[in-house]
Amino acid sequence: MAAVVWARCFSRAWLCRRAGLGCGRHYRAALCAELKQPLAIEEVAPRPVQPHEVRVDVHFCGVNFADILACCGQYQERLHLPFTPGMEFSGTVLETGRDVSTVKEGDRVIGVSAFNGMAEECVIDQKRLWQIPESVPLREAATLPISYGTAILALEHRACTQPGETVLVTAAAGATGLAVIDVATNVLQAKVIAAAGSDEKCKLAMQRGAQSSVNYSQGSLKEAVEKLVGSGGVNVVVDTVGGDVFLEALRSLAWEGRIVVVGFAGGTIASVPANLLLLKNVSAMGVYWGRYRDQNFPLFSGILSSAVQYCQQRRIQPHIGAVFKLEEVRCS
């Protein structure tokens, strides 16, 4: 489930912030200096903002599976040590470069960074910031970019989910799974079957809006889904587990169903039996959230704007499982 880091544990003088770099003030940041070891909280000297950059006072930073992988040296992109984890955050603008036109000092924003959000401050390109209205709490806003961005991309853009269709989501109690349930149920008016690995996780998914649930640690996922929907199958699958769970979910698809591959939290990448695609005319597709930022930024930006709008309209309500102070963060 979603978790956030609270970066503003202790107040810092506003006068010193406004004074700029000349005041000699430092800020705290979580640093990964050695892989597979606890993070260290250290004082960091701020750097000047470039003309296109913005300095943000970070209030909350999302904790994601990618942060854990990066701190263990298992992320697809190897980062140079030391580095600061944190890919999504919310806060207020402290300072802007001379060429910045999208935000101004004092604006409330969410940001998508490249592993530097778990700190009291973050300097970031203006293109990676989105303004948020006063009605959207900063804590909830920090959870929107990755989990809800992925859910909206998977359901709306890739699978083209329609009202009344049935969506099967695996790892349903994880941050992305809960976001899929929220978007599918409350935005797209679809019916959701939540699949998870324990009764407790299934219960949470049901509390968050799923119409039914399946504990796939207790037997065949395909057989359980068939008992719920019949032999016709489900229209859409959003899978973050991989391995045998992916294959069972694939076999649960209806005619012209769509399965969206989001990740491999189970640790195994399954091979797709192409004959299954052919027999039911189903589609298998992927969603790599981060690549849209580079390959199709207008779509990427639009998806985040939609997430903010849905949250403002209270059509979605992000679930936050835990909130940690900055000094409590550990990725080992």
DANOR-V557801 format. One record per residue. N is the residue number from 1. PHI is phi in whole degrees, 0 to 359 (* if undefined). OMEGA is omega in radians with two decimals (999 if undefined). D_CENTER is the distance of its C-alpha to the mean C-alpha in Angstrom with 2 decimals. Layout:
BEGIN
n=N phi=PHI omega=OMEGA d_center=D_CENTER
n=N phi=PHI omega=OMEGA d_center=D_CENTER
END
This chain:
BEGIN
n=1 phi=* omega=-3.05 d_center=10.28
n=2 phi=289 omega=3.04 d_center=8.23
n=3 phi=223 omega=3.11 d_center=10.28
n=4 phi=228 omega=3.05 d_center=11.11
n=5 phi=259 omega=3.09 d_center=13.96
n=6 phi=269 omega=-3.03 d_center=16.75
n=7 phi=277 omega=-3.04 d_center=18.27
n=8 phi=264 omega=-3.10 d_center=21.25
n=9 phi=279 omega=-3.14 d_center=23.27
n=10 phi=231 omega=-3.13 d_center=26.57
n=11 phi=289 omega=3.06 d_center=27.91
n=12 phi=236 omega=-3.01 d_center=29.03
n=13 phi=297 omega=3.09 d_center=31.86
n=14 phi=296 omega=3.12 d_center=30.94
n=15 phi=300 omega=3.14 d_center=34.17
n=16 phi=293 omega=3.11 d_center=33.12
n=17 phi=296 omega=-3.09 d_center=29.81
n=18 phi=290 omega=-3.08 d_center=31.75
n=19 phi=288 omega=3.10 d_center=34.37
n=20 phi=82 omega=-3.01 d_center=32.18
n=21 phi=290 omega=-3.08 d_center=32.47
n=22 phi=292 omega=-3.10 d_center=36.14
n=23 phi=284 omega=3.08 d_center=35.75
n=24 phi=76 omega=-3.12 d_center=34.71
n=25 phi=282 omega=3.08 d_center=31.87
n=26 phi=249 omega=3.04 d_center=29.10
n=27 phi=226 omega=-3.11 d_center=25.64
n=28 phi=270 omega=3.11 d_center=23.86
n=29 phi=215 omega=3.03 d_center=21.05
n=30 phi=275 omega=-3.08 d_center=19.62
n=31 phi=242 omega=2.97 d_center=21.06
n=32 phi=264 omega=-3.12 d_center=20.77
n=33 phi=264 omega=3.14 d_center=24.40
n=34 phi=216 omega=-3.10 d_center=24.85
n=35 phi=296 omega=3.10 d_center=22.62
n=36 phi=64 omega=3.09 d_center=22.23
n=37 phi=237 omega=3.12 d_center=23.63
n=38 phi=303 omega=3.10 d_center=22.51
n=39 phi=289 omega=3.07 d_center=21.17
n=40 phi=253 omega=3.06 d_center=23.86
n=41 phi=261 omega=-3.05 d_center=23.72
n=42 phi=230 omega=3.04 d_center=26.03
n=43 phi=281 omega=-3.07 d_center=27.52
n=44 phi=238 omega=3.08 d_center=26.59
n=45 phi=281 omega=-3.14 d_center=28.74
n=46 phi=288 omega=3.07 d_center=27.12
n=47 phi=251 omega=3.14 d_center=27.67
n=48 phi=296 omega=3.04 d_center=28.97
n=49 phi=278 omega=3.05 d_center=26.78
n=50 phi=280 omega=-3.07 d_center=27.66
n=51 phi=307 omega=-3.08 d_center=28.86
n=52 phi=261 omega=-3.00 d_center=25.55
n=53 phi=254 omega=-3.11 d_center=23.38
n=54 phi=227 omega=3.01 d_center=22.32
n=55 phi=262 omega=-3.07 d_center=22.39
n=56 phi=244 omega=2.97 d_center=19.94
n=57 phi=279 omega=-3.03 d_center=20.65
n=58 phi=283 omega=3.08 d_center=17.34
n=59 phi=265 omega=-3.13 d_center=17.16
n=60 phi=220 omega=3.09 d_center=13.78
n=61 phi=227 omega=3.11 d_center=11.15
n=62 phi=290 omega=3.04 d_center=7.89
n=63 phi=255 omega=-3.05 d_center=8.69
n=64 phi=238 omega=3.10 d_center=6.75
n=65 phi=303 omega=3.13 d_center=8.91
n=66 phi=297 omega=3.09 d_center=9.45
n=67 phi=296 omega=3.13 d_center=11.08
n=68 phi=296 omega=3.11 d_center=13.31
n=69 phi=300 omega=-3.12 d_center=14.25
n=70 phi=297 omega=-3.13 d_center=15.15
n=71 phi=288 omega=3.08 d_center=17.23
n=72 phi=260 omega=-3.13 d_center=18.95
n=73 phi=76 omega=-3.07 d_center=19.72
n=74 phi=248 omega=3.12 d_center=18.02
n=75 phi=284 omega=-3.06 d_center=15.35
n=76 phi=294 omega=3.07 d_center=16.58
n=77 phi=248 omega=3.13 d_center=17.41
n=78 phi=283 omega=-3.11 d_center=19.83
n=79 phi=259 omega=3.11 d_center=19.67
n=80 phi=284 omega=3.11 d_center=22.96
n=81 phi=279 omega=-0.18 d_center=23.76
n=82 phi=279 omega=3.07 d_center=23.43
n=83 phi=218 omega=3.11 d_center=19.96
n=84 phi=254 omega=3.09 d_center=17.56
n=85 phi=292 omega=3.07 d_center=14.02
n=86 phi=108 omega=-3.05 d_center=11.09
n=87 phi=255 omega=-3.13 d_center=8.86
n=88 phi=217 omega=-3.10 d_center=7.98
n=89 phi=205 omega=3.02 d_center=10.80
n=90 phi=228 omega=-3.14 d_center=13.22
n=91 phi=175 omega=-3.13 d_center=17.00
n=92 phi=235 omega=-3.09 d_center=20.29
n=93 phi=286 omega=3.09 d_center=22.08
n=94 phi=264 omega=-3.00 d_center=24.88
n=95 phi=204 omega=3.10 d_center=26.42
n=96 phi=233 omega=3.03 d_center=26.34
n=97 phi=289 omega=-3.01 d_center=28.06
n=98 phi=294 omega=-3.11 d_center=31.09
n=99 phi=262 omega=-3.10 d_center=29.54
n=100 phi=282 omega=-3.12 d_center=26.49
n=101 phi=233 omega=-3.02 d_center=26.90
n=102 phi=271 omega=-3.14 d_center=23.54
n=103 phi=222 omega=3.11 d_center=23.23
n=104 phi=222 omega=-3.13 d_center=25.84
n=105 phi=304 omega=3.13 d_center=26.40
n=106 phi=95 omega=3.14 d_center=25.17
n=107 phi=295 omega=3.04 d_center=22.50
n=108 phi=272 omega=-3.00 d_center=19.34
n=109 phi=219 omega=2.83 d_center=16.28
n=110 phi=247 omega=-3.11 d_center=12.59
n=111 phi=227 omega=3.05 d_center=12.14
n=112 phi=244 omega=-3.03 d_center=10.29
n=113 phi=251 omega=3.09 d_center=12.34
n=114 phi=251 omega=3.12 d_center=13.48
n=115 phi=59 omega=2.96 d_center=13.39
n=116 phi=207 omega=-3.04 d_center=15.45
n=117 phi=271 omega=-3.10 d_center=13.62
n=118 phi=277 omega=-3.10 d_center=14.99
n=119 phi=203 omega=3.13 d_center=18.26
n=120 phi=285 omega=3.07 d_center=20.34
n=121 phi=223 omega=3.09 d_center=20.43
n=122 phi=214 omega=3.04 d_center=18.64
n=123 phi=257 omega=-2.96 d_center=20.48
n=124 phi=212 omega=3.08 d_center=18.59
n=125 phi=296 omega=-3.12 d_center=19.73
n=126 phi=301 omega=-3.13 d_center=20.12
n=127 phi=290 omega=-3.12 d_center=18.44
n=128 phi=257 omega=3.10 d_center=15.02
n=129 phi=239 omega=3.08 d_center=15.51
n=130 phi=229 omega=3.11 d_center=15.39
n=131 phi=289 omega=3.09 d_center=17.75
n=132 phi=234 omega=-3.13 d_center=16.97
n=133 phi=287 omega=-3.11 d_center=19.89
n=134 phi=299 omega=-3.09 d_center=21.57
n=135 phi=284 omega=3.12 d_center=20.75
n=136 phi=261 omega=-3.14 d_center=16.99
n=137 phi=298 omega=-3.12 d_center=16.78
n=138 phi=298 omega=-3.13 d_center=15.22
n=139 phi=296 omega=3.12 d_center=13.69
n=140 phi=292 omega=-3.11 d_center=11.78
n=141 phi=300 omega=-3.11 d_center=11.06
n=142 phi=294 omega=-3.12 d_center=9.17
n=143 phi=267 omega=-2.99 d_center=6.36
n=144 phi=283 omega=-2.94 d_center=6.43
n=145 phi=303 omega=-2.98 d_center=5.58
n=146 phi=278 omega=-3.07 d_center=2.43
n=147 phi=295 omega=-3.11 d_center=2.55
n=148 phi=284 omega=3.04 d_center=5.83
n=149 phi=299 omega=3.10 d_center=6.49
n=150 phi=295 omega=-3.12 d_center=6.41
n=151 phi=298 omega=-3.13 d_center=8.35
n=152 phi=292 omega=3.08 d_center=10.65
n=153 phi=301 omega=-3.08 d_center=11.33
n=154 phi=294 omega=-3.02 d_center=12.19
n=155 phi=279 omega=-3.05 d_center=14.23
n=156 phi=273 omega=-3.01 d_center=15.85
n=157 phi=280 omega=-3.04 d_center=16.25
n=158 phi=273 omega=-3.06 d_center=16.72
n=159 phi=274 omega=-3.13 d_center=18.15
n=160 phi=50 omega=-3.08 d_center=19.76
n=161 phi=296 omega=-3.09 d_center=19.59
n=162 phi=252 omega=3.08 d_center=22.63
n=163 phi=304 omega=3.11 d_center=23.65
n=164 phi=88 omega=3.10 d_center=25.27
n=165 phi=288 omega=3.14 d_center=23.73
n=166 phi=257 omega=-3.12 d_center=22.51
n=167 phi=247 omega=3.02 d_center=19.00
n=168 phi=258 omega=3.12 d_center=18.59
n=169 phi=238 omega=3.11 d_center=15.20
n=170 phi=266 omega=-3.02 d_center=15.30
n=171 phi=47 omega=-2.94 d_center=13.68
n=172 phi=294 omega=-3.13 d_center=13.53
n=173 phi=268 omega=3.05 d_center=13.21
n=174 phi=282 omega=-3.09 d_center=9.99
n=175 phi=301 omega=3.13 d_center=6.76
n=176 phi=291 omega=3.13 d_center=6.12
n=177 phi=300 omega=3.12 d_center=9.88
n=178 phi=294 omega=3.08 d_center=10.39
n=179 phi=294 omega=3.09 d_center=8.43
n=180 phi=299 omega=3.11 d_center=10.64
n=181 phi=301 omega=-3.09 d_center=13.55
n=182 phi=298 omega=-3.10 d_center=13.19
n=183 phi=292 omega=-3.10 d_center=13.11
n=184 phi=298 omega=-3.06 d_center=15.67
n=185 phi=283 omega=-2.93 d_center=17.93
n=186 phi=265 omega=3.10 d_center=17.99
n=187 phi=256 omega=-3.02 d_center=17.47
n=188 phi=265 omega=3.12 d_center=18.88
n=189 phi=59 omega=3.06 d_center=21.36
n=190 phi=263 omega=3.08 d_center=20.84
n=191 phi=259 omega=-3.01 d_center=21.77
n=192 phi=242 omega=2.92 d_center=19.32
n=193 phi=255 omega=-3.12 d_center=20.36
n=194 phi=265 omega=3.10 d_center=18.01
n=195 phi=248 omega=-3.11 d_center=18.70
n=196 phi=212 omega=-3.00 d_center=18.12
n=197 phi=263 omega=3.09 d_center=20.23
n=198 phi=205 omega=3.11 d_center=21.99
n=199 phi=296 omega=3.14 d_center=23.65
n=200 phi=297 omega=3.12 d_center=21.81
n=201 phi=292 omega=3.08 d_center=18.38
n=202 phi=298 omega=3.13 d_center=20.00
n=203 phi=298 omega=3.11 d_center=21.41
n=204 phi=299 omega=3.14 d_center=18.12
n=205 phi=299 omega=3.11 d_center=16.80
n=206 phi=293 omega=3.11 d_center=20.16
n=207 phi=296 omega=-3.10 d_center=20.00
n=208 phi=268 omega=2.98 d_center=16.79
n=209 phi=125 omega=3.11 d_center=18.60
n=210 phi=295 omega=3.14 d_center=19.12
n=211 phi=279 omega=3.11 d_center=22.76
n=212 phi=205 omega=-3.09 d_center=23.43
n=213 phi=217 omega=3.13 d_center=22.12
n=214 phi=223 omega=3.03 d_center=23.13
n=215 phi=267 omega=-3.04 d_center=23.28
n=216 phi=280 omega=3.01 d_center=23.38
n=217 phi=276 omega=-3.07 d_center=24.83
n=218 phi=252 omega=3.13 d_center=27.99
n=219 phi=154 omega=-3.06 d_center=28.94
n=220 phi=291 omega=3.07 d_center=28.30
n=221 phi=295 omega=-3.12 d_center=25.16
n=222 phi=300 omega=-3.13 d_center=27.12
n=223 phi=295 omega=3.13 d_center=30.07
n=224 phi=294 omega=3.12 d_center=28.10
n=225 phi=294 omega=-3.14 d_center=26.41
n=226 phi=297 omega=3.09 d_center=29.88
n=227 phi=295 omega=-3.10 d_center=31.34
n=228 phi=276 omega=-3.01 d_center=28.90
n=229 phi=241 omega=-3.09 d_center=29.16
n=230 phi=85 omega=-3.07 d_center=32.25
n=231 phi=287 omega=-3.13 d_center=32.87
n=232 phi=295 omega=3.08 d_center=31.37
n=233 phi=90 omega=-3.12 d_center=27.82
n=234 phi=259 omega=-3.09 d_center=24.42
n=235 phi=277 omega=-3.05 d_center=23.46
n=236 phi=224 omega=2.99 d_center=19.82
n=237 phi=237 omega=2.96 d_center=17.88
n=238 phi=244 omega=-3.01 d_center=14.16
n=239 phi=245 omega=3.06 d_center=14.34
n=240 phi=242 omega=-3.03 d_center=12.11
n=241 phi=260 omega=-3.08 d_center=15.24
n=242 phi=83 omega=3.07 d_center=17.87
n=243 phi=60 omega=-3.10 d_center=21.50
n=244 phi=294 omega=3.12 d_center=23.76
n=245 phi=297 omega=3.08 d_center=21.12
n=246 phi=300 omega=-3.09 d_center=20.21
n=247 phi=295 omega=3.09 d_center=23.96
n=248 phi=295 omega=3.12 d_center=24.67
n=249 phi=293 omega=3.11 d_center=22.02
n=250 phi=300 omega=3.14 d_center=23.49
n=251 phi=287 omega=3.13 d_center=26.90
n=252 phi=269 omega=-3.08 d_center=25.81
n=253 phi=288 omega=3.04 d_center=25.28
n=254 phi=277 omega=3.03 d_center=27.82
n=255 phi=306 omega=-3.11 d_center=29.91
n=256 phi=57 omega=3.06 d_center=27.86
n=257 phi=286 omega=-3.11 d_center=24.63
n=258 phi=228 omega=3.06 d_center=21.38
n=259 phi=244 omega=-3.10 d_center=19.06
n=260 phi=250 omega=3.12 d_center=15.70
n=261 phi=272 omega=-3.12 d_center=14.76
n=262 phi=251 omega=-3.12 d_center=11.08
n=263 phi=187 omega=-3.06 d_center=11.91
n=264 phi=224 omega=-3.08 d_center=14.75
n=265 phi=298 omega=3.10 d_center=13.89
n=266 phi=286 omega=3.08 d_center=17.56
n=267 phi=93 omega=-3.11 d_center=18.76
n=268 phi=237 omega=3.08 d_center=20.87
n=269 phi=264 omega=-3.08 d_center=20.57
n=270 phi=279 omega=2.98 d_center=22.84
n=271 phi=273 omega=-3.07 d_center=25.42
n=272 phi=275 omega=3.05 d_center=25.50
n=273 phi=288 omega=-3.03 d_center=28.97
n=274 phi=297 omega=3.14 d_center=29.88
n=275 phi=295 omega=3.10 d_center=32.57
n=276 phi=292 omega=3.08 d_center=30.09
n=277 phi=295 omega=-3.08 d_center=28.62
n=278 phi=289 omega=-2.99 d_center=32.18
n=279 phi=297 omega=-3.13 d_center=33.63
n=280 phi=252 omega=-3.08 d_center=31.26
n=281 phi=53 omega=-3.12 d_center=30.32
n=282 phi=266 omega=-3.13 d_center=26.62
n=283 phi=240 omega=3.03 d_center=23.91
n=284 phi=245 omega=-3.07 d_center=21.38
n=285 phi=217 omega=-3.11 d_center=18.69
n=286 phi=242 omega=2.98 d_center=15.57
n=287 phi=227 omega=3.01 d_center=12.24
n=288 phi=250 omega=-3.00 d_center=11.32
n=289 phi=310 omega=-3.04 d_center=8.72
n=290 phi=296 omega=-3.10 d_center=10.24
n=291 phi=291 omega=3.12 d_center=13.71
n=292 phi=296 omega=3.11 d_center=13.68
n=293 phi=301 omega=-3.10 d_center=13.70
n=294 phi=265 omega=-3.02 d_center=16.97
n=295 phi=268 omega=-3.11 d_center=18.42
n=296 phi=211 omega=-3.04 d_center=17.93
n=297 phi=297 omega=3.10 d_center=16.92
n=298 phi=304 omega=3.10 d_center=18.45
n=299 phi=293 omega=3.14 d_center=16.28
n=300 phi=304 omega=-3.14 d_center=13.08
n=301 phi=295 omega=3.14 d_center=14.38
n=302 phi=296 omega=3.12 d_center=15.53
n=303 phi=296 omega=3.12 d_center=12.29
n=304 phi=294 omega=3.08 d_center=10.88
n=305 phi=296 omega=3.09 d_center=14.33
n=306 phi=296 omega=3.13 d_center=14.23
n=307 phi=299 omega=3.11 d_center=11.22
n=308 phi=296 omega=-3.14 d_center=13.30
n=309 phi=296 omega=3.11 d_center=16.38
n=310 phi=300 omega=-3.13 d_center=15.34
n=311 phi=292 omega=3.11 d_center=14.50
n=312 phi=298 omega=-3.14 d_center=17.80
n=313 phi=280 omega=-3.10 d_center=19.63
n=314 phi=63 omega=3.06 d_center=18.35
n=315 phi=281 omega=3.01 d_center=17.55
n=316 phi=237 omega=3.12 d_center=14.19
n=317 phi=222 omega=-3.10 d_center=13.96
n=318 phi=303 omega=3.10 d_center=10.77
n=319 phi=264 omega=3.13 d_center=11.85
n=320 phi=246 omega=-3.07 d_center=11.88
n=321 phi=282 omega=-3.10 d_center=13.61
n=322 phi=199 omega=3.05 d_center=14.89
n=323 phi=232 omega=-3.11 d_center=15.58
n=324 phi=245 omega=2.93 d_center=17.20
n=325 phi=287 omega=-3.07 d_center=19.56
n=326 phi=305 omega=-3.09 d_center=19.16
n=327 phi=288 omega=3.13 d_center=22.09
n=328 phi=269 omega=-3.05 d_center=20.73
n=329 phi=289 omega=3.05 d_center=17.85
n=330 phi=219 omega=3.00 d_center=18.62
n=331 phi=229 omega=-3.07 d_center=17.05
n=332 phi=221 omega=999 d_center=19.94
END
